[in-house]
Amino acid sequence: QVDLVESGGRSVQAGGDLRVSCEATGYTKPMTCMAWFRQAPGKEREMVAVIDSGWSIRDARYSDSVKGRFTIPLFSQDNAKKTLYLQMNFLKPEDSGMYFCATDPFGGGECDSGTNLAWGQGTQVTVSS
């Protein structure tokens, strides 16, 4: 069973920057991808960024709503832990929400759609105008 723990969320002013992180431990099979999603109250969960199991940050994918502002600046791993970061720049109030880390520990999930993934508890990001 994989454990995902997000951290770093807080309140920031519009135009500011923030970096959140996700630590994945306890996985027993190779993960095929990791992703960041977000969900604002009353809205559907939205994919923000995805990195596939080649773990190349250059090949990460982003939603149109964050492209050019958000990046995965760093991905680190060792035998027992993977850590995924999300750098958020030029934040807007509409970026507010709970940010979740997700991964496919079973081999049958899709990080782009959020299907059949394991999820963390989330970290709250609030952007005030």
C-alpha positions in Angstrom: 0.0 0.0 0.0 1.5 3.3 -1.0 1.3 6.3 1.3 1.2 9.8 -0.2 1.8 12.8 2.0 1.5 16.4 0.7 2.9 19.4 2.4 3.6 23.1 1.8 0.2 24.5 1.1 -0.6 27.9 2.7 -2.2 31.2 2.0 -0.5 33.5 -0.4 -1.2 36.8 -2.2 -2.1 36.8 -5.9 1.0 37.0 -8.0 3.0 35.1 -5.4 4.8 31.8 -5.6 4.5 28.6 -3.7 6.1 25.2 -3.8 4.3 22.1 -2.5 5.7 18.6 -2.2 4.5 15.1 -2.1 6.3 12.1 -0.5 5.4 8.6 -1.7 6.4 5.6 0.4 5.3 2.1 0.9 5.0 1.2 -2.7 5.7 -2.5 -3.6 5.4 -2.3 -7.4 6.9 0.2 -9.8 4.7 3.3 -10.1 3.8 4.2 -13.6 3.3 7.9 -13.0 2.7 10.6 -10.4 0.4 13.6 -10.6 -0.9 16.7 -9.0 -4.6 17.4 -9.0 -6.6 20.2 -7.3 -10.2 20.7 -6.3 -11.9 23.9 -5.3 -15.2 23.9 -3.3 -18.1 23.1 -5.6 -15.9 22.2 -8.5 -14.7 19.0 -10.0 -11.2 17.7 -9.4 -8.8 18.9 -12.1 -5.5 17.5 -13.2 -2.7 20.0 -12.8 0.5 18.2 -13.7 1.6 14.7 -14.6 5.0 13.0 -14.7 5.4 9.5 -16.1 7.7 6.8 -14.8 10.7 7.9 -16.8 10.6 10.6 -14.1 11.9 13.3 -16.5 10.7 16.7 -15.4 11.3 17.9 -19.0 8.5 15.6 -20.1 6.0 16.6 -17.5 2.5 17.5 -18.8 0.4 20.4 -17.5 -3.2 21.5 -17.8 -3.8 24.5 -20.0 -4.9 26.5 -17.0 -1.5 26.3 -15.3 0.8 25.9 -18.3 3.6 28.5 -18.2 3.0 29.2 -14.5 3.4 25.8 -12.8 6.2 23.4 -13.2 7.5 20.2 -11.6 11.0 21.6 -10.8 12.3 18.5 -9.1 11.7 14.8 -8.7 13.8 12.8 -6.3 13.8 9.2 -5.4 15.7 6.6 -3.5 15.0 2.9 -2.7 12.2 3.7 -0.3 10.8 7.1 -1.2 9.8 9.3 -4.1 9.3 13.0 -3.7 7.4 15.1 -6.2 7.4 18.9 -6.1 5.1 21.4 -7.7 6.3 25.0 -8.2 3.5 27.4 -8.6 4.3 30.9 -9.8 2.1 33.9 -10.6 -0.7 32.5 -8.5 -4.2 33.6 -9.1 -7.2 33.4 -6.8 -8.7 30.7 -9.1 -5.7 28.5 -8.2 -7.1 28.2 -4.7 -8.1 24.7 -3.7 -7.0 21.5 -2.1 -4.0 20.1 -4.0 -3.7 16.3 -4.1 -0.9 14.1 -5.1 -1.8 10.8 -6.8 0.0 7.8 -8.2 -0.7 4.5 -9.9 0.7 1.8 -7.6 -1.3 -1.0 -9.1 -0.5 -0.7 -12.8 -4.0 -0.1 -14.1 -4.5 3.5 -13.4 -4.2 6.7 -15.5 -2.6 9.8 -14.0 -4.0 12.1 -16.7 -7.6 11.2 -15.8 -7.2 10.3 -12.2 -8.6 6.8 -12.8 -7.7 4.0 -10.4 -5.1 6.0 -8.5 -4.0 6.2 -4.9 -4.4 9.6 -3.3 -2.9 11.7 -0.6 -4.9 13.7 1.9 -4.1 17.0 0.2 -2.6 20.3 1.1 -4.7 23.5 1.0 -3.6 26.4 -1.2 -5.4 29.7 -0.8 -4.7 32.7 -3.0 -6.1 36.0 -2.0 -6.5 39.0 -4.3 
